[in-house]
């Protein structure tokens, strides 16, 4: 066992505690990654606030990049010294979902209570989202890592692990957007900006961003939105339809807010689809009129992690970045140390940050 520093959640809704923990060496099919950067996703914050329950104490964090420092037996996806992106997508490769090309909804459960990390006293420490990346090192299944080049800053590469693949994938895979179609993206935060980028890359005719502030809408335009609509306006879907000249072929909901889900079908054209990405708290319910959606041939589709296959899609997105067609550097709002993680979380919760990144100095 090694001793590393991590940000530990001991009580929901309370500040994370920086402390020493133990981490086991990689076992069969596992990879140890010494992290350079981990971004703060709203999912980490929701978990730490108790929105979805879970075991405590826990180490959150799942949007990371670093260098492979050890490998277990049977590892074929990475070697010591490789620069890698670390994702939460742990896939067995053999269940019906994995065999059907949908590893993001792998049916083989992961027991985070009995993962590679422990308290210094040897007690249970939950490896959240199969990652536990608010720490100096992680030990994860080889299915969770993708090797990238050394020419990409780890701060930028870390964003690919969740926010980028989720946003881009929601448009390209879940919505199946075709060139010339129209898109509405509700929420211009980290995932929303990547959905906007995905729509631009896919060749959308009109990309309408919907958010609460003009500042966020202006940022959305810099990532490819053709139009912006304030969600605070009365009937904002009418302004969106005016900009497009019709309803949207796809509405990507990237925020976990019930009002956004209640309103999303109003933006749709006939035959359009709502893509559900943002996750409200457990138990919260949205409402819609099934008769209208049925009559107009509309649909609602859940999208987890952009329905990606990381060994296929992350190299594609890295190449787009190298070509200047996918913005990563511009997504970073601020860089923080692990000791500053509670400040970084507080800044993220204001809604003004695109992505805050924890940087490990090693």
C-alpha positions as CSV (number, residue, x, y, z in Angstrom):
1,X,0.0,0.0,0.0
2,X,1.1,3.6,-0.8
3,X,0.3,6.7,1.1
4,X,-1.1,9.6,-1.0
5,X,-3.1,12.8,-0.3
6,X,-6.8,13.0,-1.2
7,X,-9.8,15.2,-0.7
8,X,-12.2,13.1,1.4
9,X,-15.9,13.6,2.0
10,X,-16.8,12.5,5.5
11,X,-20.3,14.1,5.6
12,X,-22.6,15.2,2.9
13,X,-22.8,19.0,2.4
14,X,-19.6,19.6,4.4
15,X,-16.2,20.7,3.1
16,X,-13.9,18.0,1.8
17,X,-10.9,17.2,4.1
18,X,-7.4,16.9,2.7
19,X,-5.8,13.9,4.3
20,X,-3.5,11.0,3.8
21,X,-5.1,7.8,2.5
22,X,-3.8,4.4,1.4
23,X,-4.0,3.1,-2.2
24,X,-3.3,-0.5,-3.2
25,X,-1.0,-1.5,-6.2
26,X,-2.8,-2.3,-9.4
27,X,-4.2,-5.8,-9.6
28,X,-5.2,-7.9,-12.6
29,X,-6.3,-5.7,-15.5
30,X,-5.7,-2.5,-13.5
31,X,-3.7,0.6,-14.1
32,X,-2.2,3.1,-11.6
33,X,-2.1,6.7,-12.8
34,X,-0.2,9.5,-11.1
35,X,-2.5,12.4,-11.8
36,X,-1.5,15.8,-13.2
37,X,-5.0,17.3,-13.3
38,X,-8.6,16.6,-12.3
39,X,-11.5,18.9,-13.3
40,X,-14.4,19.6,-11.0
41,X,-17.7,18.4,-12.5
42,X,-21.1,19.3,-11.1
43,X,-21.7,15.5,-10.6
44,X,-18.9,15.5,-8.1
45,X,-20.6,18.4,-6.3
46,X,-24.0,16.8,-6.4
47,X,-22.6,13.5,-4.9
48,X,-20.8,15.4,-2.2
49,X,-24.0,17.2,-1.3
50,X,-25.9,13.9,-1.0
51,X,-28.1,14.5,-4.0
52,X,-27.8,10.8,-5.0
53,X,-26.9,9.1,-1.8
54,X,-23.9,6.7,-1.6
55,X,-21.3,5.5,0.8
56,X,-19.2,7.6,3.1
57,X,-16.4,8.4,3.6
58,X,-15.7,8.8,-0.1
59,X,-13.2,10.2,-2.6
60,X,-15.0,11.9,-5.6
61,X,-13.4,13.1,-8.8
62,X,-13.7,11.5,-12.2
63,X,-12.4,13.9,-14.9
64,X,-8.7,13.4,-14.9
65,X,-5.4,13.0,-16.8
66,X,-1.9,11.9,-15.8
67,X,0.9,9.4,-16.5
68,X,0.7,5.7,-16.0
69,X,3.0,4.8,-13.1
70,X,2.3,1.1,-12.7
71,X,0.3,-1.7,-14.4
72,X,-1.1,-5.0,-13.2
73,X,-1.0,-8.3,-15.0
74,X,-3.0,-8.6,-18.2
75,X,-3.0,-4.9,-19.1
76,X,-3.0,-4.2,-22.8
77,X,-4.3,-0.6,-23.1
78,X,-1.5,1.3,-21.5
79,X,2.2,1.1,-20.5
80,X,4.2,2.8,-17.7
81,X,5.1,6.3,-18.9
82,X,2.0,6.7,-21.1
83,X,0.1,10.0,-20.8
84,X,-3.6,9.0,-20.4
85,X,-7.1,10.3,-19.9
86,X,-8.9,8.7,-16.9
87,X,-12.7,8.3,-17.2
88,X,-15.4,6.8,-15.0
89,X,-16.5,4.5,-17.8
90,X,-15.6,1.1,-16.4
91,X,-16.7,-1.5,-18.9
92,X,-16.6,-5.3,-18.6
93,X,-16.7,-5.8,-22.4
94,X,-18.9,-8.9,-22.3
95,X,-22.3,-7.9,-20.9
96,X,-25.2,-7.3,-23.3
97,X,-24.7,-3.5,-23.2
98,X,-20.9,-3.7,-23.8
99,X,-21.3,-6.3,-26.5
100,X,-23.9,-4.1,-28.1
101,X,-21.5,-1.2,-28.4
102,X,-22.8,0.8,-25.3
103,X,-20.1,0.5,-22.7
104,X,-21.3,3.7,-20.9
105,X,-24.2,1.6,-19.6
106,X,-22.2,-1.5,-18.7
107,X,-24.4,-3.9,-16.7
108,X,-21.6,-5.3,-14.5
109,X,-21.6,-3.4,-11.1
110,X,-18.5,-2.0,-9.5
111,X,-18.2,-2.2,-5.7
112,X,-16.6,1.1,-4.8
113,X,-16.7,0.2,-1.1
114,X,-14.1,-2.5,-1.7
115,X,-11.9,-0.7,-4.3
116,X,-8.2,0.1,-4.1
117,X,-8.4,2.9,-1.5
118,X,-8.5,2.8,2.3
119,X,-8.3,5.1,5.3
120,X,-4.9,5.3,7.0
121,X,-6.4,3.0,9.7
122,X,-7.4,0.5,7.0
123,X,-11.1,1.3,7.1
124,X,-13.6,1.5,4.2
125,X,-13.1,4.5,1.8
126,X,-15.5,4.6,-1.1
127,X,-14.0,5.0,-4.6
128,X,-16.7,7.1,-6.1
129,X,-17.6,6.6,-9.8
130,X,-15.0,3.9,-10.0
131,X,-12.4,6.7,-10.1
132,X,-11.7,8.6,-6.8
133,X,-9.7,11.1,-8.7
134,X,-9.6,13.9,-6.1
135,X,-6.3,12.3,-5.1
136,X,-2.7,12.3,-6.2
137,X,-3.1,8.8,-7.7
138,X,-5.8,6.5,-8.9
139,X,-6.0,2.7,-9.6
140,X,-8.6,2.0,-12.1
141,X,-9.6,-0.8,-14.6
142,X,-7.8,-0.6,-17.9
143,X,-11.1,-0.1,-19.7
144,X,-11.2,3.4,-18.1
145,X,-8.0,4.8,-19.6
146,X,-7.1,6.0,-23.1
147,X,-3.5,6.8,-24.1
148,X,-3.0,10.3,-25.6
149,X,0.1,12.1,-26.8
150,X,2.5,14.1,-24.6
151,X,1.8,17.2,-26.7
152,X,-1.5,18.0,-24.9
153,X,-1.5,19.8,-21.5
154,X,-3.0,17.5,-18.9
155,X,-5.2,20.3,-17.7
156,X,-6.9,20.4,-21.1
157,X,-6.8,16.6,-21.6
158,X,-8.6,16.1,-18.3
159,X,-11.7,17.8,-19.6
160,X,-12.1,15.1,-22.3
161,X,-12.8,12.5,-19.6
162,X,-16.3,13.7,-18.9
163,X,-17.5,17.1,-19.9
164,X,-16.3,17.0,-23.5
165,X,-17.3,13.4,-24.3
166,X,-20.7,13.9,-22.6
167,X,-21.5,17.1,-24.5
168,X,-20.2,16.2,-27.9
169,X,-21.4,12.7,-27.7
170,X,-25.0,13.8,-26.7
171,X,-25.2,15.6,-30.0
172,X,-23.3,13.2,-32.3
173,X,-24.4,9.8,-30.8
174,X,-27.6,10.3,-28.8
175,X,-29.2,12.9,-31.0
176,X,-27.7,11.5,-34.2
177,X,-27.6,15.1,-35.5
178,X,-27.3,15.5,-39.3
179,X,-25.7,18.4,-41.1
180,X,-28.3,21.2,-41.7
181,X,-30.4,20.4,-38.7
182,X,-31.2,22.8,-35.8
183,X,-30.3,22.4,-32.2
184,X,-31.2,24.1,-28.9
185,X,-28.8,23.6,-26.0
186,X,-30.3,24.4,-22.6
187,X,-27.4,25.4,-20.2
188,X,-24.2,26.9,-21.4
189,X,-22.0,25.5,-18.6
190,X,-19.1,23.0,-19.1
191,X,-21.2,20.2,-20.7
192,X,-23.5,22.7,-22.6
193,X,-20.5,24.4,-24.3
194,X,-19.3,21.0,-25.5
195,X,-22.8,20.2,-26.8
196,X,-22.6,23.4,-28.7
197,X,-19.2,22.4,-30.0
198,X,-20.6,19.0,-31.0
199,X,-23.4,20.7,-32.9
200,X,-20.9,22.9,-34.7
201,X,-18.7,20.0,-35.6
202,X,-21.7,18.0,-36.8
203,X,-22.7,20.8,-39.2
204,X,-25.8,22.2,-37.5
205,X,-27.6,25.0,-39.3
206,X,-28.7,26.9,-36.2
207,X,-27.4,26.4,-32.6
208,X,-29.4,28.2,-30.0
209,X,-28.0,28.5,-26.5
210,X,-30.4,29.0,-23.6
211,X,-29.1,30.2,-20.3
212,X,-29.8,32.6,-17.4
213,X,-27.3,35.4,-18.2
214,X,-26.1,37.4,-21.1
215,X,-22.5,36.6,-20.1
216,X,-23.0,32.9,-20.5
217,X,-24.7,33.4,-23.8
218,X,-21.8,35.4,-25.1
219,X,-19.4,32.6,-24.1
220,X,-21.7,30.2,-25.9
221,X,-21.3,32.2,-29.1
222,X,-17.5,31.9,-28.8
223,X,-17.9,28.1,-28.9
224,X,-20.2,28.0,-31.9
225,X,-23.7,29.1,-30.9
226,X,-25.4,31.1,-33.6
227,X,-28.0,32.6,-31.3
228,X,-28.7,33.1,-27.6
229,X,-31.9,33.2,-25.6
230,X,-32.3,34.2,-22.0
231,X,-34.1,31.5,-20.0
232,X,-35.5,34.3,-17.8
233,X,-37.6,35.6,-20.7
234,X,-41.3,34.7,-20.8
235,X,-41.7,31.8,-23.2
236,X,-38.1,31.6,-24.2
237,X,-38.9,28.8,-26.7
238,X,-40.7,31.3,-28.8
239,X,-37.5,33.4,-29.2
240,X,-35.6,30.2,-30.1
241,X,-38.2,29.2,-32.7
242,X,-38.0,32.7,-34.2
243,X,-34.2,32.4,-34.5
244,X,-34.5,29.0,-36.2
245,X,-37.6,29.8,-38.2
246,X,-39.1,26.6,-36.8
247,X,-38.7,24.2,-33.8
248,X,-35.5,22.3,-33.1
249,X,-34.6,18.9,-34.4
250,X,-32.8,18.2,-31.1
251,X,-32.9,19.9,-27.7
252,X,-30.0,19.0,-25.4
253,X,-30.8,19.6,-21.7
254,X,-27.4,19.8,-20.0
255,X,-28.6,21.2,-16.6
256,X,-30.1,19.2,-13.8
257,X,-33.0,21.6,-13.3
258,X,-36.7,20.5,-13.4
259,X,-37.9,23.7,-15.1
260,X,-35.5,23.1,-18.0
261,X,-37.0,19.6,-18.4
262,X,-40.5,20.8,-18.2
263,X,-39.9,23.3,-20.9
264,X,-37.7,21.3,-23.2
265,X,-40.4,19.8,-25.4
266,X,-41.8,23.2,-26.2
267,X,-38.6,24.0,-28.2
268,X,-39.1,20.9,-30.5
269,X,-40.0,20.7,-34.1
270,X,-42.2,17.8,-35.3
271,X,-40.2,14.7,-35.1
272,X,-37.7,16.3,-32.8
273,X,-36.0,14.8,-29.8
274,X,-35.1,15.9,-26.2
275,X,-31.8,14.5,-25.1
276,X,-31.6,14.2,-21.4
277,X,-28.1,14.8,-20.1
278,X,-28.3,16.9,-16.9
279,X,-29.2,14.9,-13.8
280,X,-31.7,16.4,-11.2
281,X,-31.6,15.2,-7.6
282,X,-33.0,11.8,-6.9
283,X,-36.8,11.9,-6.5
284,X,-37.4,15.1,-8.5
285,X,-40.0,14.7,-11.2
286,X,-40.6,16.5,-14.5
287,X,-43.9,16.6,-16.5
288,X,-44.8,16.6,-20.1
289,X,-47.8,15.9,-22.3
290,X,-47.5,12.5,-23.9
291,X,-50.4,13.0,-26.3
292,X,-48.7,16.0,-27.9
293,X,-45.4,14.3,-28.2
294,X,-46.9,11.2,-29.6
295,X,-49.0,13.2,-32.2
296,X,-46.0,15.2,-33.3
297,X,-43.7,12.2,-33.4
298,X,-41.3,13.5,-30.8
299,X,-39.2,11.6,-28.3
300,X,-37.1,11.8,-25.1
301,X,-33.8,10.0,-24.9
302,X,-31.4,9.6,-21.9
303,X,-27.7,10.0,-22.7
304,X,-25.1,8.8,-20.3
305,X,-21.5,10.1,-20.9
306,X,-22.5,10.9,-24.5
307,X,-23.0,7.2,-25.4
308,X,-19.3,7.2,-26.3
309,X,-16.9,4.3,-26.9
310,X,-13.8,5.9,-25.3
311,X,-11.1,4.0,-27.2
312,X,-12.8,5.2,-30.5
313,X,-14.1,8.6,-29.6
314,X,-11.3,10.1,-27.4
315,X,-8.6,9.7,-30.0
316,X,-11.0,11.4,-32.5
317,X,-11.6,14.3,-30.2
318,X,-7.9,14.7,-29.4
319,X,-7.3,14.9,-33.2
320,X,-10.0,17.5,-33.5
321,X,-8.2,19.5,-30.8
322,X,-4.9,19.3,-32.6
323,X,-6.6,20.6,-35.8
324,X,-8.1,23.5,-33.9
325,X,-11.6,22.3,-34.4
326,X,-12.3,21.4,-30.8
327,X,-11.7,24.0,-28.1
328,X,-10.3,22.6,-24.8
329,X,-7.9,25.3,-23.4
330,X,-10.7,27.9,-23.6
331,X,-12.9,25.7,-21.3
332,X,-10.6,26.2,-18.4
333,X,-11.7,29.0,-16.1
334,X,-9.2,28.7,-13.3
335,X,-6.5,26.3,-11.9
336,X,-6.3,25.4,-8.3
337,X,-4.2,23.2,-6.0
338,X,-5.7,20.2,-4.1
339,X,-5.5,22.2,-0.9
340,X,-7.8,24.8,-2.6
341,X,-10.5,22.3,-3.7
342,X,-13.2,23.6,-1.5
343,X,-12.7,27.1,-2.9
344,X,-12.7,25.7,-6.4
345,X,-16.0,23.9,-5.6
346,X,-17.5,27.1,-4.2
347,X,-16.5,28.9,-7.4
348,X,-18.0,26.2,-9.6
349,X,-21.3,26.4,-7.7
350,X,-21.6,30.1,-8.5
351,X,-22.3,29.0,-12.1
352,X,-19.8,31.5,-13.6
353,X,-17.0,29.0,-14.2
354,X,-16.8,26.9,-17.4
355,X,-14.4,24.3,-15.8
356,X,-12.2,24.6,-12.7
357,X,-9.2,22.3,-12.7
358,X,-7.2,20.9,-9.8
359,X,-3.5,20.8,-10.7
360,X,-1.1,18.5,-8.9
361,X,2.5,19.8,-8.7
362,X,4.9,16.9,-8.9
